[in-house]
Amino acid sequence: MPMVSTSIKIDAKTKKEAQELFKDMGMSLTTAVNIFLKQAVREQRIPFYVGQPKYKEEVYQAMRDVEQGKNLSKSYRSAKEMIEDILKDE
């Protein structure tokens, strides 16, 4: 199918960040936009959720920390061990 040229307005910072992201993924901004458009046509909708974040940023950061094993509280092998540890500090 013949390709046509189109023009869209994007703020400079978003364009630069998107180009860097897609370059790291091995594709151009044009390829990424084409993927988006083809998926939107295929699904007959915007192919992702558009709206306010479901959680506050602190919740997302906590989830990332857990995935990375960072900022976790002490773990215990049993409830008894946890209670003993809590009570020893009193």
C-alpha positions in Angstrom: 0.0 0.0 0.0 1.4 3.4 -0.9 2.6 5.5 2.0 1.4 9.1 2.5 3.0 11.8 4.6 1.1 13.6 7.4 2.0 16.3 9.9 1.2 16.3 13.6 2.1 18.8 16.3 4.0 17.5 19.3 5.8 19.5 21.9 9.6 19.3 21.5 10.3 17.6 24.9 7.7 14.8 24.3 9.0 14.2 20.7 12.6 14.0 21.9 11.7 11.6 24.8 9.6 9.4 22.5 12.3 9.3 19.8 14.8 8.2 22.5 12.4 5.5 23.8 11.6 4.1 20.5 15.2 4.2 19.3 16.0 2.0 22.4 13.3 -0.3 21.2 14.8 -0.5 17.7 12.2 1.6 15.9 11.5 5.1 14.7 8.8 7.5 15.9 7.1 7.0 12.5 7.0 3.2 13.1 5.7 3.6 16.6 2.9 6.0 15.4 2.0 3.5 12.6 1.8 0.7 15.2 -0.5 2.8 17.3 -2.8 3.7 14.4 -3.0 0.2 13.1 -3.9 -1.1 16.6 -6.5 1.6 17.0 -8.1 0.7 13.7 -8.0 -3.0 14.5 -9.6 -2.5 17.9 -11.8 0.4 16.9 -10.8 2.3 20.0 -7.7 3.9 21.5 -5.7 0.8 22.4 -5.0 1.8 26.0 -6.7 3.3 29.0 -7.0 7.1 28.9 -7.8 8.7 32.2 -6.5 9.7 35.6 -4.0 7.3 37.2 -5.7 4.7 39.3 -3.4 5.2 42.3 -1.3 8.0 43.6 2.3 8.1 42.5 3.4 6.9 46.0 1.5 3.6 45.5 3.2 3.1 42.1 6.6 3.8 43.7 5.8 1.3 46.5 5.0 -1.3 43.8 8.2 -0.7 42.0 10.1 -0.9 45.3 8.6 -4.3 46.0 9.4 -5.6 42.5 13.0 -4.5 43.1 13.2 -5.7 46.7 13.8 -2.2 48.0 12.5 -0.5 51.2 10.9 -3.7 52.5 10.2 -4.3 56.1 11.8 -7.2 58.0 10.4 -10.6 57.2 9.6 -13.4 59.6 9.1 -17.1 59.3 6.1 -17.1 61.6 3.7 -14.9 63.4 5.2 -16.0 66.7 8.7 -14.9 65.6 7.2 -11.5 64.5 5.4 -11.0 67.9 8.6 -11.9 69.8 10.6 -9.4 67.8 8.0 -6.6 68.3 7.8 -7.3 72.1 11.6 -7.4 72.6 11.8 -3.7 71.7 9.3 -2.7 74.5 
